[in-house]
Amino acid sequence: MHIEGTVTCLMELNAISVPARLQGARIEFWEEDTPGSDDDLSEEKPTTDFNGEFKLSGNIYDGPFTTPDPYILVFHECYSPKSESPIIEGYHYRTWIYLEPKEGKIELNIKVGKAEAAEMIVVGEDKHYNLNKITTQLIKK
């Protein structure tokens, strides 16, 4: 999979929801296996640029008898009410976004913060997938 994406932080300012492109969020690409043995698919761990954009790629092949379960991890400091804890110094949020296993070029639009959502577009298929399996937790840096 070749992935290009944008991460947006949805904040609330004076009771108004405000989207902002998230700069400096670390992105990792993984494939889920048995608990504790997930495969790291990306050699590099990019961070989002000043426009909240990132690029990465990895081979999602998981053998002839299983369907791959790829996911993206986004490490960020955008407050997420879905997490059980507010952000504190020395910690950040880790958000899992499970992808549809597709080959080729993928475009991702990820929203973290007040409202979490992700949309996946397979380039050339002209198909949009709303990714509903999203989890966020607060972890130590």
NULOLUM-820800 format. One record per residue (C-alpha): residue in three letters; x, y, z. Coordinates in pm, 1 decimal, m for minus. Example, Ala and Ser with C-alpha at 12.3 -4.5 7.8 and 13.67 -1.06 7.14 Angstrom:
BEGIN
resn;u;v;w
ALA;1230.0;m450.0;780.0
SER;1367.0;m106.0;714.0
REM end
This chain:
BEGIN
resn;u;v;w
MET;0.0;0.0;0.0
HIS;115.5;350.7;m79.6
ILE;m57.4;595.9;151.5
GLU;m84.3;972.8;132.1
GLY;m289.1;1141.8;397.9
THR;m388.1;1445.6;594.1
VAL;m443.2;1464.4;970.1
THR;m679.2;1728.8;1105.3
CYS;m735.5;1817.5;1470.9
LEU;m1094.7;1915.0;1548.2
MET;m1087.1;2155.9;1843.2
GLU;m1356.5;2346.2;2023.8
LEU;m1304.4;2719.2;2076.3
ASN;m1581.5;2916.5;2248.0
ALA;m1834.5;2639.4;2170.4
ILE;m1740.8;2643.9;1799.2
SER;m1576.6;2341.4;1633.6
VAL;m1261.8;2448.7;1450.7
PRO;m1059.5;2214.2;1224.3
ALA;m682.7;2265.8;1205.4
ARG;m423.4;2069.5;1009.9
LEU;m209.0;1882.7;1262.5
GLN;165.1;1942.4;1229.0
GLY;424.5;1707.6;1382.9
ALA;202.8;1403.0;1443.0
ARG;405.6;1079.2;1412.9
ILE;253.2;818.9;1179.9
GLU;320.8;443.8;1188.5
PHE;191.0;168.1;957.5
TRP;120.8;m177.0;1105.9
GLU;m47.5;m508.4;1024.2
GLU;m236.7;m683.9;1304.0
ASP;m142.9;m1042.4;1386.2
THR;m185.9;m1245.6;1702.2
PRO;m173.3;m1029.8;2016.5
GLY;175.0;m895.2;2078.7
SER;321.1;m981.3;1738.6
ASP;192.1;m715.2;1498.3
ASP;410.5;m642.4;1193.7
ASP;567.6;m296.8;1152.4
LEU;515.2;m222.1;781.2
SER;691.1;113.0;752.9
GLU;1066.7;148.6;755.2
GLU;1034.6;518.2;825.5
LYS;813.5;687.5;1082.8
PRO;706.2;1009.8;912.4
THR;559.1;1307.4;1091.9
THR;295.7;1528.5;941.2
ASP;433.7;1839.0;771.4
PHE;316.0;2198.8;821.5
ASN;2.4;2116.5;616.8
GLY;m78.6;1807.1;825.4
GLU;20.8;1579.9;533.8
PHE;222.0;1256.7;532.1
LYS;332.7;978.3;294.5
LEU;430.0;618.9;369.5
SER;421.2;274.2;213.3
GLY;444.0;m89.3;312.6
ASN;370.5;m442.3;194.7
ILE;48.8;m572.7;354.1
TYR;84.4;m932.5;227.6
ASP;6.7;m1167.0;518.8
GLY;49.0;m1506.9;357.4
PRO;m177.5;m1706.3;126.8
PHE;m430.0;m1815.3;391.0
THR;m507.0;m1497.6;585.2
THR;m650.1;m1156.5;507.5
PRO;m424.9;m870.9;620.4
ASP;m549.4;m629.8;886.7
PRO;m353.9;m306.8;822.0
TYR;m381.0;m9.3;1052.3
ILE;m228.2;334.2;1104.7
LEU;m113.2;471.7;1438.9
VAL;m124.4;849.1;1484.3
PHE;66.0;990.2;1782.9
HIS;m62.0;1340.7;1861.1
GLU;m150.7;1594.0;2129.8
CYS;m495.3;1692.0;2001.7
TYR;m739.3;1656.3;2295.0
SER;m966.0;1356.3;2246.8
PRO;m1276.1;1330.5;2467.4
LYS;m1307.2;961.9;2366.5
SER;m992.9;892.1;2566.4
GLU;m1058.1;828.8;2933.9
SER;m796.2;1087.1;3037.6
PRO;m722.2;1448.0;2943.4
ILE;m375.4;1518.7;2808.3
ILE;m105.9;1580.6;3070.0
GLU;259.3;1681.6;3045.5
GLY;485.2;1399.2;2925.6
TYR;200.2;1210.6;2755.8
HIS;37.4;1206.6;2412.5
TYR;m254.6;1033.1;2244.1
ARG;m221.3;725.1;2025.6
THR;m505.2;675.8;1777.1
TRP;m552.6;347.3;1586.9
ILE;m725.5;361.2;1247.9
TYR;m795.4;24.9;1084.6
LEU;m782.7;28.4;703.0
GLU;m947.8;m176.7;432.0
PRO;m681.7;m416.0;291.9
LYS;m634.7;m275.6;m59.1
GLU;m331.6;m272.0;m288.4
GLY;m221.5;39.6;m470.2
LYS;m233.6;406.5;m379.1
ILE;m455.0;512.8;m90.1
GLU;m559.4;861.6;17.9
LEU;m653.6;903.6;384.7
ASN;m833.5;1191.3;552.2
ILE;m801.5;1151.3;929.2
LYS;m972.1;1362.1;1196.0
VAL;m866.2;1336.8;1559.5
GLY;m975.1;1532.2;1862.1
LYS;m1332.2;1629.8;1940.1
ALA;m1473.8;1414.9;1660.3
GLU;m1276.3;1116.6;1533.1
ALA;m1329.5;998.0;1177.8
ALA;m1135.6;861.9;884.1
GLU;m1210.3;827.3;515.1
MET;m1008.5;609.1;278.2
ILE;m1007.5;660.2;m99.7
VAL;m858.3;396.0;m328.8
VAL;m707.9;585.7;m622.2
GLY;m829.7;443.4;m952.3
GLU;m1132.9;268.9;m797.0
ASP;m1314.0;594.8;m720.1
LYS;m1443.8;433.0;m399.1
HIS;m1471.5;597.3;m59.4
TYR;m1457.4;393.9;261.7
ASN;m1564.1;541.2;594.9
LEU;m1334.8;378.7;849.4
ASN;m1528.7;323.6;1169.5
LYS;m1282.8;117.1;1372.8
ILE;m1096.6;397.2;1553.9
THR;m959.8;385.8;1909.5
THR;m767.5;647.5;2109.2
GLN;m577.4;619.0;2435.5
LEU;m344.1;840.8;2638.1
ILE;11.9;701.6;2671.1
LYS;346.5;813.8;2810.4
LYS;585.1;964.5;2552.2
REM end
